[in-house]
Amino acid sequence: MLLTSLIGLTLALQAAAADKPEQALLPSVASRVSGLEKRAGLLTFHLDRQRGRVWLEVPPARDPDEGSQFLYVEGLLAGLGSNPVGLDRGQIGPAHLVALRRVGGKILVEEINLKFRALSDDPQERRSVRESFARSVLWGGDVAAEDADGRALVDFTSFLVRDAHGSAESLERTGQGAYAVDPERSAVDPAACLAFPDNVELEATLTFAGKKPGPDVSATVPAAVSVTLVQHHSFLRLPDEGYRPRRSDPRAGFNAIFFHDYAAPLDAPIETRWIVRHRLEKLDPKAARSRVKRPIIYYVDRGAPEPVRSALVEGAGWWAKAFEEAGFLDAFRVELLPEGAHPLDARYNMIQWVHRSTRGWSYGGGVIDPRTGEMIKGHVSLGSLRVRQDRLLFEGLAGTDRTGTGAPDDPVRLALARIRQLAAHEVGHTLGLAHNFAASTYGRASVMDYPAPLIDITKDVQLDFSSAYATGVGVWDIQAIRFAYAQFPPGASEPRELEAIVKDGLARGLVFLTDEDARPAGAAHPRASLWDNGDDPVAALEHAMKVRAIALRRFGEDAVGPGTPLALLQETLVPVYLHHRYQLEAAVKVIGGLDYTYAVRGDGQPPARFIEPERQRRALRTVLGLLDPESLDLPEPLVQLLLPRPLDHPPNREMFKGRSDPVFDPLGAAATAASMVVRALLQPERAARLTDFHRRDASQPGLREVLDALVAKAFAKVPADTRRAALSRAVQRAVVEGIIDLSVDARAPADARAAADWTLARLREQLGKGPEGGEEESAHRALLAADLARHLERRGPEQARPPAALDPPPGSPIGDEAGVD
């Protein structure tokens, strides 16, 4: 038996050796790449143009377990052009710390796990963490040649010609169909494979094949079953150890990297946050003001046309003042991208001009060293249609006859003022700053807020655009740059100096509130809103409604250019009719709102406070005033201009939806506006707060008070004239449907749902006491009563019912709002 086993083992070993005799006979690197085109830099690679292959030399590593480490970033040079899908030109993914590591006969590209670390000088402590959490091997290839010093050669082509950016996943996630890379129609681009001393840039054309393409792909791609993108890869030298991370502070307004430090002392938190910022060092560290070793320079895409290009240079350049205030001279500049430079090359901080088929968000991000938070390359993507949408907004308010005049109400001039702010805003993100949505409540304090145009009203009741947008960075921006970039004299205590900067800001009333406080529909803080103005959101709403009324009265043919079909007035009308939409969102936060800060122990900030009851009731009265038929009605001459769509001008998402197609539906627009008010008031989180705050303090308005006021407003005396009576019925329908929606919303607490049902039951009784008005009113009330009966009795499955109003056209840029703009 033993002899038989030994014979079998010998035969098996001989067979294995016969199968792979080349393992012991690998050629040298030089002989294997003989005749190929060599590119030497941070990494050396060889191009086989005839076969379309890239051969990478992998240098020997000092530590085989760690390999040769680099920063790796992938992105798209050429994109899809569809904002809802999001595969934009110039889009880059996050930076990864990767190791090129040889394991046996393989070369692996392995991503190192930086979520869990040990910031310790003890190698065994670091090793214990490294071995406790998994890494990710991104790719592997066979060693094709090797030298005696350990240098190895690998065919790197398949690493480059793969869906590193997750484009197929993005297409599927957005409902555009199932796609996969087609190897036969994908290839490395040798002309775009470049080597430099500190970075290597590699590029490939990828074709994604799919079936049953979705509407967004069909709208942008010539043959929607074949989506061809250009994918870019960058390998970067690890920055030297001269950069010092800076701890994050919730009051300072900066984005941060996050990881767990298992070497933290037992009396310190394991969670660690370091802010994102560029490296900036004074030539004279002892001087309060000094020139710098290496200024921060941003480059503007030459593809941006004039006068936009100059506006981008000017707006982004505003940050120079903030750095001067922080003690850095000539530390920040903005220039045009040098001819021939690659926009995805990590040596260039970029402001890139991106085209899409629809308007969308702009982005400020970049290549961040995941080890430290250092911004290696700031990268801004600006959607080109944003400036045109701003022009459209002002054409509706001021008229196209003012275009090109250079006057304060020139729509082009106003749109350029806004694009300057947008450039500064997105560059601010790449400098590390987060959104500060409270900044508009203490002046125009930050470009990191979303600015609504500030339109005044003259004594002769005309619109005044002379102060529509501010110029330059604000006091909060200067404060934030001080916190992130200030360089303290040798021997100074950085924690104490940073705390002094924060407390100085608090003493000056520089409040910071960000996305989580502003974006959700149920957000609670009255000072945190998008696209709002002023420290009193209710007064600002009243002012916005006056501006809206003036604009609607003057709205006419001149809201579109000469020779433009009048049907396109429908698109221009939307931002005018809904001019108040964001100020409404700000004002309604007063109702059931809470005043709070990101306080830390010992900083002296007050605890959370309820909003004064009378302030809430004033807000409620003002918000309910938006339901007046006079506010919802459109002037008849204006409605008559809103013609059906002509040939080759199909409806689009920028228009009001209606039920009278092809004719414009003014009652539908009114119902949409009324529903916006009702939904805002009855948002489930707001209903929960109203219920709880009234429980804790009886002087606070409760949900029952809000519901009663809403019903009383909607079901007041029916207007005598037929035109406004119909608008009143639309409001009543919106109110009933809104309360029903609250009563069945699982997000709302039981007490809030019970209050909603109680209100509906009383309203049903009121409707059943007898009709008011004529036959139309009687029929309307009978239908409402029947709908209420079905809801309250809940007999059998819920019957389908049409919504009271259709969703409004988009106001903010179209697309996902998370972590953007």
C-alpha positions in Angstrom: 0.0 0.0 0.0 2.8 2.4 0.9 4.8 1.6 -2.2 1.7 2.2 -4.4 1.1 5.6 -2.7 4.7 6.7 -3.3 4.6 5.7 -7.0 1.3 7.6 -7.4 2.8 10.7 -5.7 5.9 10.5 -7.9 3.9 10.3 -11.1 1.7 13.3 -10.0 4.8 15.4 -9.3 6.3 14.5 -12.7 3.0 15.4 -14.4 2.8 18.8 -12.6 6.4 19.6 -13.6 5.7 18.7 -17.2 2.6 20.9 -17.3 4.5 24.1 -16.1 8.1 23.8 -17.1 8.2 27.5 -17.8 8.0 28.4 -14.1 11.7 27.7 -13.7 12.5 29.3 -17.0 11.0 32.8 -16.8 12.9 35.2 -19.2 14.5 38.4 -18.0 12.4 41.6 -18.1 14.7 43.1 -20.8 14.4 40.2 -23.1 10.6 39.9 -22.7 10.0 43.6 -23.6 12.6 43.8 -26.4 11.3 45.9 -29.2 8.4 47.5 -27.2 8.0 51.2 -26.5 9.3 52.0 -23.0 7.7 54.7 -20.7 9.7 55.3 -17.5 8.5 57.3 -14.6 7.1 56.6 -11.1 6.5 53.1 -12.6 8.0 51.8 -15.8 5.8 50.2 -18.4 6.1 49.0 -22.0 3.6 49.5 -24.8 2.9 46.8 -27.4 1.0 49.0 -29.8 0.5 46.2 -32.3 -1.3 44.0 -29.8 -2.7 46.8 -27.7 -1.1 45.6 -24.5 0.6 47.3 -21.5 3.4 45.5 -19.7 4.1 46.8 -16.2 7.4 46.5 -14.4 6.8 45.8 -10.7 9.7 46.9 -8.6 11.0 44.7 -5.7 9.4 45.7 -2.4 11.3 46.4 0.8 8.7 44.5 2.7 7.1 41.7 0.7 4.1 41.7 3.0 3.4 45.4 2.3 4.5 45.5 -1.4 5.2 48.7 -3.3 2.6 51.2 -2.3 0.9 54.0 -4.3 -2.2 56.1 -4.4 -4.5 54.9 -7.0 -7.4 56.9 -8.6 -9.7 56.0 -11.4 -12.2 58.2 -13.3 -13.8 59.0 -16.6 -12.1 61.2 -19.2 -15.2 61.0 -21.5 -18.6 60.5 -19.9 -22.2 59.7 -20.8 -23.6 63.3 -20.6 -26.7 62.3 -18.6 -27.0 64.0 -15.1 -29.5 61.5 -13.7 -27.1 58.6 -14.4 -24.1 60.6 -13.2 -21.3 59.3 -15.4 -19.8 62.7 -16.2 -16.8 63.8 -18.1 -14.0 64.3 -15.6 -15.7 62.3 -12.8 -13.2 60.7 -10.5 -13.5 58.1 -7.8 -12.0 58.1 -4.3 -8.3 57.7 -3.9 -7.2 54.2 -2.7 -3.9 53.2 -1.0 -2.9 50.1 -3.0 0.1 47.8 -3.0 1.7 46.0 -6.0 2.6 42.8 -4.3 4.1 39.5 -5.6 2.6 36.4 -4.1 4.2 33.3 -5.7 3.7 33.5 -9.5 1.2 36.3 -9.2 1.3 40.1 -9.1 -1.6 41.4 -7.0 -3.1 44.9 -6.9 -4.3 45.0 -3.3 -6.2 47.8 -1.6 -5.0 48.4 2.0 -7.7 48.7 4.6 -7.5 52.1 6.2 -10.8 52.0 8.0 -9.0 50.3 10.9 -5.5 51.3 12.0 -3.1 51.5 14.9 -1.4 54.9 15.0 1.6 53.4 16.9 5.4 53.1 16.5 5.1 49.4 17.6 5.1 47.2 14.4 3.5 44.3 16.3 0.6 46.6 17.3 0.2 47.7 13.7 0.4 44.1 12.5 -2.3 42.9 14.8 -4.8 45.4 13.4 -3.7 44.7 9.8 -4.3 41.0 10.3 -7.6 41.5 12.0 -9.4 43.2 9.1 -9.6 42.1 5.5 -8.0 43.8 2.6 -9.3 43.8 -1.0 -7.4 42.4 -4.0 -8.6 44.4 -6.9 -6.7 42.5 -9.6 -4.2 39.8 -10.2 -1.9 38.8 -13.1 0.7 36.1 -13.8 4.4 37.1 -13.6 5.7 36.9 -17.2 9.4 37.8 -16.6 11.7 38.5 -13.7 15.1 39.8 -12.9 17.6 38.6 -10.3 16.9 41.7 -8.1 13.2 40.8 -7.8 11.8 43.1 -10.5 8.9 41.4 -12.2 6.9 42.0 -15.4 3.2 41.5 -15.7 0.6 42.1 -18.5 -1.4 45.0 -17.0 -3.9 45.3 -19.9 -6.8 43.5 -18.2 -6.4 45.8 -15.1 -6.9 48.8 -17.4 -9.7 47.4 -19.6 -12.1 46.7 -16.8 -15.0 48.5 -15.3 -13.0 50.1 -12.5 -15.4 53.1 -12.2 -18.5 50.9 -11.7 -20.1 52.4 -14.8 -22.2 49.2 -15.5 -23.5 49.3 -11.9 -24.5 53.0 -12.3 -26.4 52.3 -15.4 -28.3 49.4 -13.8 -28.9 51.3 -10.5 -30.5 54.2 -12.4 -32.8 52.0 -14.5 -30.9 52.2 -17.7 -30.5 48.5 -18.3 -28.0 45.7 -17.8 -24.6 46.5 -19.4 -21.2 44.8 -19.3 -17.8 45.6 -20.8 -17.4 44.1 -24.3 -13.7 43.1 -24.6 -13.9 43.1 -28.4 -14.8 46.8 -28.5 -12.6 48.0 -25.7 -8.9 48.8 -25.8 -6.0 50.6 -24.1 -5.2 53.9 -25.7 -1.3 53.9 -26.0 -1.2 57.6 -26.8 -2.9 58.4 -23.5 -0.5 56.2 -21.4 2.0 58.6 -19.9 4.7 58.3 -17.3 6.1 61.1 -15.0 8.4 61.1 -12.1 5.6 61.3 -9.5 2.7 59.8 -11.3 1.6 57.4 -14.1 -1.5 58.1 -16.2 -3.1 55.2 -18.1 -6.3 55.3 -20.2 -8.6 52.9 -22.0 -11.7 53.1 -24.2 -14.5 50.9 -22.8 -17.6 49.8 -24.6 -20.5 48.6 -22.6 -22.9 46.3 -24.4 -26.5 46.1 -23.1 -30.1 45.3 -24.0 -33.3 47.3 -23.4 -31.6 50.6 -22.7 -33.3 53.1 -20.4 -34.6 56.5 -21.5 -31.6 58.5 -20.2 -29.1 56.4 -22.2 -31.4 56.5 -25.2 -31.5 60.3 -25.0 -27.7 60.7 -25.0 -26.1 57.8 -26.9 -26.2 57.4 -30.7 -26.7 53.6 -30.4 -28.0 53.0 -26.9 -27.1 49.3 -26.8 -23.5 50.4 -27.1 -22.2 52.9 -24.6 -18.6 53.9 -25.0 -16.7 55.7 -22.3 -13.1 56.6 -21.7 -11.7 55.5 -18.4 -8.6 56.9 -16.8 -6.2 55.4 -14.2 -3.7 57.3 -12.1 -0.9 55.9 -9.9 0.6 58.5 -7.6 3.7 58.6 -5.5 2.8 58.7 -1.8 3.2 62.2 -0.4 6.1 62.6 2.0 5.7 62.7 5.8 5.9 66.5 6.1 2.1 66.9 6.2 0.5 67.0 9.7 -3.1 65.9 9.9 -5.5 68.3 11.8 -8.2 67.0 14.1 -11.8 67.7 13.1 -14.1 69.9 15.2 -17.9 69.7 14.7 -18.1 73.5 15.0 -15.5 74.3 12.4 -17.4 73.3 9.2 -14.9 71.0 7.5 -15.2 67.6 5.7 -13.1 64.9 7.2 -11.8 61.4 6.8 -12.8 58.9 9.4 -11.2 55.7 10.8 -10.8 53.7 14.0 -7.5 53.9 15.8 -7.0 50.8 17.9 -3.8 52.3 19.4 -5.8 55.1 21.0 -5.4 55.3 24.8 -8.2 53.7 26.8 -9.4 57.1 28.0 -9.5 58.5 24.4 -12.1 57.7 21.7 -11.2 55.1 19.1 -13.0 57.0 16.4 -10.6 59.5 14.7 -11.5 62.3 12.3 -9.0 64.4 10.4 -10.1 67.3 8.3 -9.5 67.5 4.5 -7.2 70.3 3.4 -4.3 71.2 1.1 -0.8 71.2 2.3 0.3 74.9 2.8 3.5 75.9 4.6 5.0 79.4 5.3 8.5 80.2 4.2 8.9 81.8 7.6 6.9 79.8 10.2 7.5 82.4 12.9 6.0 85.3 10.9 2.4 86.3 11.3 2.3 86.9 7.5 4.6 85.0 5.1 4.9 83.8 1.6 4.5 80.1 1.1 6.8 77.3 -0.1 4.3 76.1 -2.7 1.1 78.1 -3.5 -2.2 76.4 -4.2 -3.0 76.9 -7.9 -6.3 76.0 -9.6 -6.6 75.7 -13.3 -9.7 76.5 -15.3 -10.8 74.2 -18.2 -10.0 75.9 -21.6 -13.2 74.3 -22.8 -15.3 76.8 -20.9 -16.3 79.6 -23.3 -16.1 83.3 -22.6 -17.4 85.2 -20.7 -18.0 82.2 -18.5 -14.2 81.4 -18.5 -13.3 84.7 -17.0 -16.1 84.5 -14.5 -14.8 81.2 -13.3 -11.3 82.6 -12.9 -12.6 85.6 -11.0 -15.0 83.7 -8.7 -12.6 80.9 -7.8 -9.9 83.6 -7.2 -12.0 85.1 -4.3 -10.3 82.5 -2.0 -7.0 84.4 -2.1 -8.4 86.9 0.4 -9.3 84.2 2.9 -5.7 82.9 2.8 -4.3 86.4 3.1 -6.4 86.9 6.2 -5.0 83.6 7.6 -1.5 84.9 7.2 -0.5 83.4 3.8 0.7 85.8 1.1 0.3 84.9 -2.6 -0.8 81.5 -1.5 -3.8 80.9 -3.8 -4.1 81.6 -7.5 -6.3 80.6 -10.4 -5.0 80.3 -14.0 -6.0 78.7 -17.3 -4.9 75.0 -17.7 -1.6 74.9 -19.6 -2.0 73.8 -23.2 -1.6 70.0 -23.5 -2.1 69.3 -19.8 -4.4 66.4 -18.9 -7.3 67.5 -16.7 -7.1 64.2 -14.7 -3.4 64.5 -14.1 -3.1 64.7 -10.3 -0.6 67.6 -10.6 -3.3 70.0 -11.6 -6.1 71.3 -9.3 -8.9 71.5 -11.9 -12.1 73.5 -12.5 -13.7 71.5 -15.3 -16.6 72.5 -17.5 -18.9 69.6 -18.0 -21.8 69.3 -20.4 -24.9 67.2 -19.9 -28.2 66.8 -21.7 -30.1 68.2 -18.7 -29.1 70.7 -16.0 -27.7 69.1 -12.9 -25.5 69.6 -9.8 -21.9 70.7 -9.8 -19.3 69.0 -7.6 -16.3 69.9 -5.7 -14.0 67.0 -4.6 -10.6 65.6 -5.5 -7.9 63.2 -4.8 -7.5 62.9 -1.0 -4.7 61.0 0.7 -6.8 58.4 2.6 -4.1 58.1 5.1 -4.0 61.7 6.3 -6.8 63.8 4.7 -4.4 65.8 2.6 -6.0 67.1 -0.6 -3.6 66.1 -3.4 -5.6 67.4 -6.3 -8.7 69.5 -6.0 -11.2 68.7 -8.8 -14.3 70.7 -9.6 -17.0 69.7 -12.1 -19.3 72.5 -13.2 -22.4 71.7 -15.1 -22.6 74.0 -18.1 -26.5 74.2 -18.1 -26.6 75.8 -14.6 -25.6 79.2 -15.9 -28.3 79.0 -18.6 -30.9 78.0 -16.0 -30.0 81.1 -14.0 -30.4 83.2 -17.1 -33.8 81.7 -17.6 -34.8 82.6 -14.1 -34.0 86.2 -14.6 -35.5 86.3 -18.1 -38.8 85.4 -16.3 -38.3 88.1 -13.7 -36.9 90.9 -15.8 -37.6 89.9 -19.5 -35.3 89.1 -22.4 -35.4 92.7 -23.7 -32.9 93.4 -20.9 -30.4 90.7 -22.1 -27.1 92.1 -23.3 -27.7 95.6 -21.9 -25.2 95.3 -19.2 -27.7 96.9 -16.8 -28.2 95.4 -13.3 -31.3 93.5 -14.6 -29.4 92.0 -17.6 -30.2 88.3 -17.3 -26.7 87.4 -18.7 -24.9 89.7 -16.3 -26.9 88.2 -13.4 -26.2 84.6 -14.5 -22.5 85.4 -14.6 -22.7 86.8 -11.1 -24.1 83.5 -10.0 -21.5 81.4 -11.8 -18.8 83.3 -10.0 -20.3 82.2 -6.7 -20.7 78.7 -7.9 -17.0 78.5 -8.9 -16.1 79.8 -5.4 -18.5 77.4 -3.7 -17.2 74.3 -5.4 -13.5 75.2 -5.0 -14.4 75.7 -1.3 -15.4 72.1 -1.1 -12.0 71.1 -2.6 -10.3 73.3 0.1 -12.2 71.1 2.6 -15.1 73.2 3.6 -18.6 71.7 4.1 -21.9 73.5 3.4 -22.9 76.1 5.9 -26.6 76.5 5.4 -26.9 79.0 8.3 -24.6 81.5 6.8 -27.4 83.4 5.0 -29.0 84.3 8.3 -26.2 86.5 9.4 -25.5 88.5 6.3 -24.0 86.9 3.1 -21.5 85.2 5.3 -20.3 82.3 3.1 -20.1 81.1 -0.4 -20.7 77.7 1.1 -24.4 78.4 1.5 -26.8 78.2 -1.5 -27.5 81.8 -2.4 -31.0 82.9 -3.4 -31.0 86.1 -5.5 -31.8 89.0 -3.3 -34.3 91.1 -5.3 -35.4 94.4 -3.8 -38.6 96.4 -4.5 -38.3 100.1 -5.4 -40.6 102.9 -4.2 -42.4 102.7 -7.5 -43.0 99.0 -7.1 -40.5 97.7 -9.6 -37.9 94.9 -9.1 -34.4 96.0 -8.2 -31.7 93.5 -9.1 -28.6 95.6 -8.2 -27.8 93.5 -5.1 -28.9 90.1 -6.4 -25.6 88.4 -5.6 -22.7 89.2 -3.3 -19.1 89.2 -4.4 -16.2 87.7 -2.6 -15.9 85.2 0.3 -17.7 86.0 3.5 -16.8 86.2 7.2 -17.5 82.5 7.7 -15.2 81.5 4.9 -12.4 83.5 6.3 -13.1 82.0 9.7 -13.1 78.4 8.3 -9.8 78.9 6.4 -8.2 80.2 9.6 -9.2 77.0 11.4 -8.0 74.6 8.7 -4.9 76.3 7.4 -3.5 78.6 10.1 0.2 77.8 10.9 1.1 78.5 14.5 4.5 79.6 15.7 7.0 76.9 16.8 6.2 75.8 20.3 2.5 76.8 20.2 -0.1 74.4 21.3 -2.2 73.6 18.3 -5.3 72.4 20.2 -5.4 75.6 22.3 -4.9 77.8 19.2 -7.7 76.0 17.3 -10.1 76.3 20.2 -9.3 80.0 20.4 -10.2 80.3 16.7 -13.5 78.4 17.2 -14.5 80.4 20.3 -13.7 83.7 18.5 -16.2 82.6 15.8 -18.8 81.7 18.3 -18.4 85.0 20.0 -19.1 86.8 16.7 -22.2 84.7 16.1 -20.7 82.7 13.2 -23.1 79.7 13.3 -22.4 76.5 11.4 -25.2 74.2 10.3 -24.9 71.8 7.4 -26.8 69.3 5.1 -28.4 67.1 7.7 -30.0 70.2 9.3 -31.2 71.7 6.0 -32.0 69.2 3.2 -34.5 66.8 4.8 -38.1 67.8 4.4 -38.6 67.4 8.1 -35.5 69.4 9.1 -36.0 71.3 12.4 -33.7 74.3 12.5 -35.1 77.6 11.2 -31.6 78.9 10.4 -30.6 76.0 8.2 -32.1 76.2 4.7 -31.2 76.1 1.0 -31.7 79.1 -1.3 -33.0 81.4 1.4 -32.2 85.0 2.5 -32.1 86.9 5.8 -32.3 86.2 9.5 -36.1 86.1 9.6 -37.4 83.4 7.2 -41.0 84.5 7.7 -40.4 88.1 6.7 -38.3 86.9 3.8 -41.2 84.7 2.6 -43.5 87.7 2.8 -41.0 89.7 0.7 -40.6 86.8 -1.8 -44.4 86.7 -2.3 -44.4 90.5 -3.1 -41.6 89.9 -5.6 -43.5 87.0 -7.1 -46.7 89.1 -7.5 -44.9 91.9 -9.3 -43.1 89.4 -11.6 -46.4 87.7 -12.5 -48.1 90.9 -13.3 -45.4 91.9 -15.7 -44.8 88.4 -17.1 -45.4 88.4 -20.9 -44.0 87.6 -24.3 -40.7 89.2 -23.5 -39.9 86.4 -21.1 -38.7 84.5 -24.2 -36.4 85.8 -26.9 -37.6 87.1 -30.3 -38.6 84.3 -32.7 -39.0 81.8 -29.8 -42.3 79.8 -29.7 -44.6 81.3 -27.1 -45.2 77.8 -25.8 -41.8 77.9 -24.2 -43.1 80.5 -21.8 -44.2 77.5 -19.8 -40.6 76.7 -18.8 -39.9 80.3 -18.0 -43.1 80.6 -15.9 -42.2 77.8 -13.4 -39.4 79.6 -11.5 -41.5 82.8 -11.4 -44.7 81.1 -10.2 -42.7 79.1 -7.6 -40.3 81.9 -6.8 -41.2 81.5 -3.1 -40.7 77.7 -2.9 -37.4 77.7 -0.9 -38.3 80.6 1.3 -41.5 78.6 2.1 -39.3 75.6 3.2 -37.3 78.0 5.4 -40.3 79.6 7.0 -42.1 76.4 7.7 -39.1 75.2 9.8 -40.1 77.8 12.4 -43.3 75.7 13.1 -42.3 72.9 15.4 -38.7 74.1 15.0 -35.7 73.8 17.4 -32.8 76.2 17.9 -29.6 74.2 18.6 -25.9 74.2 17.8 -23.0 71.6 17.5 -21.9 72.4 21.0 -19.1 70.5 22.7 -18.6 70.1 26.4 -17.3 73.3 28.1 -17.7 75.7 25.1 -20.5 77.7 26.8 -23.1 77.4 24.1 -26.7 77.2 25.3 -28.8 74.0 25.2 -31.4 73.4 22.6 -34.4 75.8 22.8 -37.9 75.8 21.5 -38.9 78.5 19.1 -41.0 81.2 20.7 -44.7 80.3 20.4 -45.8 83.6 18.9 -43.1 83.4 16.3 -44.4 80.0 15.3 -48.0 81.2 15.1 -46.9 84.2 12.9 -45.1 81.7 10.6 -48.2 79.6 10.5 -50.4 82.6 9.5 -48.0 83.6 6.8 -47.6 80.1 5.3 -51.4 79.6 5.3 -51.7 82.9 3.4 -50.1 81.2 0.4 -53.3 79.2 0.1 -55.4 82.3 -0.7 -57.0 81.9 -4.2 -55.5 85.4 -5.0 -52.0 84.0 -4.5 -52.6 80.9 -6.5 -54.4 82.5 -9.5 -52.6 83.5 -12.7 -53.5 86.6 -14.6 -55.8 85.7 -17.5 -53.6 87.5 -20.2 -50.7 85.4 -19.0 -52.6 82.1 -19.2 -53.6 83.0 -22.8 -49.9 83.2 -23.8 -49.2 79.6 -22.6 -49.8 77.9 -25.9 -49.8 74.2 -26.6 -46.4 72.7 -27.7 -45.5 73.1 -31.4 -43.9 70.5 -33.6 -40.6 69.1 -32.2 -41.1 70.7 -28.8 -42.4 67.9 -26.6 -43.2 68.5 -22.9 -40.4 68.1 -20.5 -39.7 68.0 -16.8 -39.2 71.7 -16.5 -42.9 72.4 -17.1 -45.9 72.0 -14.8 -47.7 68.7 -15.2 -51.4 69.0 -15.9 -54.6 67.1 -16.7 -55.8 69.3 -19.6 -53.1 68.4 -22.1 -52.2 69.7 -24.6 -53.6 72.9 -23.0 -51.9 74.5 -20.0 -53.6 73.6 -16.8 -53.7 76.7 -14.5 -55.8 74.8 -11.9 -53.2 72.0 -11.9 -50.4 74.5 -11.3 -52.4 76.0 -8.4 -53.1 72.6 -6.9 -49.4 71.8 -7.1 -48.5 75.1 -5.3 -51.2 74.5 -2.6 -50.0 70.9 -2.1 -46.4 72.1 -1.5 -47.7 74.2 1.4 -49.8 71.3 2.9 -47.0 68.8 2.5 -44.5 71.1 4.2 -46.8 71.7 7.2 -47.8 68.1 7.7 -44.4 66.5 7.2 -44.3 63.5 9.6 -41.2 64.6 11.6 -42.7 68.0 12.0 -46.0 66.5 13.2 -44.0 64.4 15.7 -42.2 67.5 17.0 -45.4 69.5 17.3 -47.0 66.7 19.3 -44.0 66.3 21.6 -43.1 70.0 22.1 -46.7 70.8 23.1 -46.6 67.9 25.5 -43.5 69.3 27.2 -44.6 72.9 27.0 -48.3 73.7 26.7 -47.6 77.2 25.3 -46.1 75.6 22.3 -48.5 75.2 19.3 -49.5 71.5 18.9 -50.4 69.5 15.9 -54.1 69.9 16.6 -53.7 73.6 16.4 -51.9 73.4 13.1 -54.5 71.0 11.7 -57.4 73.2 12.9 -55.9 76.3 11.4 -55.3 74.5 8.1 -58.9 73.3 7.8 -60.3 76.7 8.9 -58.2 78.4 6.2 -59.2 75.9 3.4 -62.9 75.7 4.3 -63.6 79.4 4.9 -66.4 81.0 3.0 -66.5 80.1 -0.6 -65.4 82.9 -2.9 -68.3 84.4 -4.8 -66.8 84.4 -8.3 -66.5 81.2 -10.2 -62.8 81.6 -11.0 -61.6 81.8 -7.4 -64.2 79.3 -6.2 -62.5 76.6 -8.3 -59.1 77.5 -6.8 -60.6 77.2 -3.3 -61.8 73.7 -4.1 -58.3 72.8 -5.3 -57.0 74.0 -2.0 -59.6 72.0 -0.1 -58.7 68.9 -2.0 -55.0 69.4 -1.3 -55.7 69.8 2.4 -57.9 66.7 2.7 -55.4 64.5 0.8 -52.5 65.9 2.8 -54.2 65.1 6.2 -55.1 61.6 4.9 -51.5 61.1 3.9 -50.3 62.0 7.4 -52.9 59.7 9.0 -51.5 56.7 7.1 -47.8 57.6 7.2 -45.9 55.0 9.3 -43.2 57.5 10.0 -45.6 59.7 12.0 -46.2 58.7 15.7 -49.5 57.2 16.7 -50.6 60.5 18.4 -50.1 62.4 15.2 -52.0 59.9 13.1 -54.8 59.9 15.6 -55.0 63.7 15.5 -55.1 63.6 11.7 -58.0 61.1 11.8 -59.9 63.1 14.4 -59.6 66.2 12.2 -60.9 64.3 9.2 -63.8 62.9 11.2 -64.9 66.4 12.3 -64.5 67.6 8.7 -66.6 64.8 7.5 -69.4 65.9 9.8 -69.0 69.5 8.7 -69.3 68.5 5.0 -72.4 66.4 5.8 -74.4 69.3 7.3 -75.3 70.6 4.0 -73.8 72.0 0.8 -72.7 75.6 0.3 -72.8 77.3 -3.0 -74.0 76.0 -6.3 -74.0 72.6 -7.9 -70.3 72.5 -8.5 -69.7 73.2 -4.8 -72.2 70.6 -3.8 -70.7 67.9 -6.0 -67.2 68.8 -4.7 -68.2 68.5 -1.0 -70.0 65.2 -1.7 -66.9 63.7 -3.3 -64.8 64.9 -0.4 -67.2 63.4 2.1 -67.2 60.1 0.3 -63.4 60.0 0.2 -63.3 60.7 3.9 -65.8 58.0 4.6 -63.8 55.4 2.7 -60.7 56.5 4.5 -62.2 56.6 8.0 -64.2 53.4 7.7 -61.3 51.5 6.1 -63.6 48.8 4.7 -61.5 46.4 2.7 -58.4 47.4 0.7 -57.6 51.0 0.4 -59.2 52.3 -2.8 -56.9 54.0 -5.3 -57.4 57.7 -5.5 -55.7 60.3 -7.7 -53.4 62.7 -6.0 -54.6 66.2 -5.2 -51.7 67.6 -7.1 -48.8 66.5 -9.3 -45.3 66.9 -8.2 -43.8 70.3 -9.0 -41.0 70.7 -11.6 -37.5 70.5 -10.2 -36.2 73.6 -8.6 -32.7 72.6 -7.5 -30.5 71.0 -10.1 -31.9 67.7 -11.3 -30.4 64.6 -9.8 -29.3 63.1 -6.5 -28.7 65.8 -3.9 -26.6 63.7 -1.5 -23.2 65.1 -0.8 -23.2 67.5 -3.8 -22.9 71.1 -4.9 
